[in-house]
Amino acid sequence: MKIKIILLLCIIASSIITVGAIQEVWHSGNSEIKSLSSDGINIYAATPDNLKCLNPDGSQKWSKTYTINDNGQAIKINKYALIGTDDDLKALNLNDGSQRWTNYETLGINQVIKYIFTKQGYIIASNDNKAIVIDRETGENKTQVIEANTVCKPYSTQGLYLTGTSEGIQAYKSILLPDLYIKNTKLESGKVTATIENKGLSTAKSVVVKFFYRKSDGSLKTLHRNLGDIQEGQSRDAPLYGNITAGYVNVDPYYTVKELNEDNNQKYFTYNQQNNTNPGDNQSENTTTPEEEFWIEGFNYKSNVNIQYSGTTDLIDYTITKVLVNFEAGKMKTNFDDVRFVSGNQVLNYTLKSKIDSDKAYFDVKVPLIKGDSGTNITMFSGNANAVSLSNPDNTYLLYDHFEGTELNSSKWEITAGTPTISNSILTLSGTGSKGICSKNTFNAPIYFEAKSHMSGIYSQIGIGPDKDLSSKLIAIYGTVPSSNAVLYVANGSGYNMIGYNSLGGNDSIRGIGYYNHIVKGYENGELINGQIEGFDPEGPYYIEITGTYATQYVDYILARNYIYPEPTLGNWGSWISKT
């Protein structure tokens, strides 16, 4: 017996040797690397003053110079490259390293960011003393800075932020706001049930569960199930019907973000794990809940439409505007509260821009992916008497403010001069001398922004610029002489150009600017004005700003979104399809 074992070990060792050894294949760069990461395809190498993105063959894709905290280790690669630079947090686009946004003085003045964690749509930025939660898409603060002392590298798992202290472990419960957890999966004959629990501090909105599974005939399928909202501390079952042998389920309350799910947000299931019997090929599928067709639970009608797009570059998180929905008696509520939009079985964020009850409504809809040269299809669902509107501008646009309440939203804006006032959802900038506000975060081109405003006087501006005062470098809606004309004004510090809007600045009007590929176009009440400006545009990233000098300016709302020209267009809605 001993001889047999020795012979077996020799055979195994021989087999291992013949496989080969680890070999050098390429070398890149000549600086000392402090951290390495990957997004699953490309490689990210950081030094204390540089971040490089490499292709899988070692060739450089892009390089950016930044002072990266913690000796080059304050970095997290997720949907974006997140880096701590002094007391700021920056998000860089993975394709070219351009800045998506910057969150300034994230933990406070002179509080250097040391650790970065991500969980679905949120970021935890922290150091050895403090922590804060930030929205990954916008860079906005979602919580206040908290005291969270630690003597070791902290950790985030299952809704907890964990720190090590001299007297043990300190856990902070659900700092990640809504935090979904797959409590268990149950596999039985003809059905899989995943129980989803919200262990967070707030409601998880429009929860979508994804099943990827193998049927008994060997085919692979994907199904998305919409669970609606899950309140904090509550659970909800997500059923999947059919002859299923194995698979996995994952959940993300921010499922518009396509990414790998981590830790407790993905679970696998097989019949062996559950000690169940395979139902076999002869058992019929459950036809009451079709697995091949996606329906939002509780909605009875749907209609499809094609988004037509002739560009060659895929559009990510693009807001389609002026989506017209005509009222259909018996198929939707008279106030359009039960209208939903879906793309690829993914429930979309939207904003109801205007409506006439029992007649028509216009929506802006944020679509996660519009394919170049082909566009994409979206589906409208309706027919749910109990549904309430889920219109949400903050989730539809890069930035939106209707100036509710009586104080400026400090998570979106900072005051650069003067004292703005807010009353009846109107922002007013008045008084002698300079006055103004600018966005907390910066944005990159291409971009579109618009505002409904009234300019009383001269030198009123609503626009974007690399500086916080819209002084010599700007792309703006500008109120000037004579008679407070409204003009589209572009300047880069060494030259400028301008063209007039159709209305005076003193008239209430919705004016917008689209900026793409160094071309600036003006819009008024949603329509292009004559002319465009090429050149003179300043380099970004850009603040969004509202300023004035010798004028009183009133602003009803302002928004910003992604932009390309020509923009995608919507075809005609197809025939209604009934669930029954």
ABEGO torsion letter per residue (X at the ends): XAAAAAAAAAAAAAAAAAAEBBBBABBBEABBBABBBBAGABBBBBBAABBBBBBAAGBBABBBBBBBBGGGABBBBBABBBBBBEABBBBBBAAAGBBABBBBGAAEBGBBBABBBBBEABBBBBBAABBBBBBAAAGBBABBBBBBBBABBBBBBGGBBBBBBAAEBBBBBGAAEBBBBBABBBBBBGBBBBBBBBABABBBBGBBBBBBBBBAAGBBBBBBBBAEBBBBGBBBBBBBBEBBABEBBBBBABAABBBBBBEAABBBBBAAAAGBBBAEAABBBBAABBAABBBBBGBABBBBBBBBBABABBBBGBBBBGBBBBBBBGABBAAGAABBBBBGGBBBBBBBABBBBGABBBBBBBBABBBBGAEBBBBBBBGBAABBBABBAAAABABBBAGBEABBBAAABBBABEBBBBBGGBBBBBEBEBBEBBBABBBBOBBBBBBBBBBBEBGBBBBBBABAAGBABBBBBBBBOBGGBBBBBBBAGABBBBBBBABBAABBBBBBBBBBGGBBBBBBGGBBBBEBBBEGBBBOBBBBBBBBAABBBBBABBBBBBBBOBBBBBBBBBBBBBAX
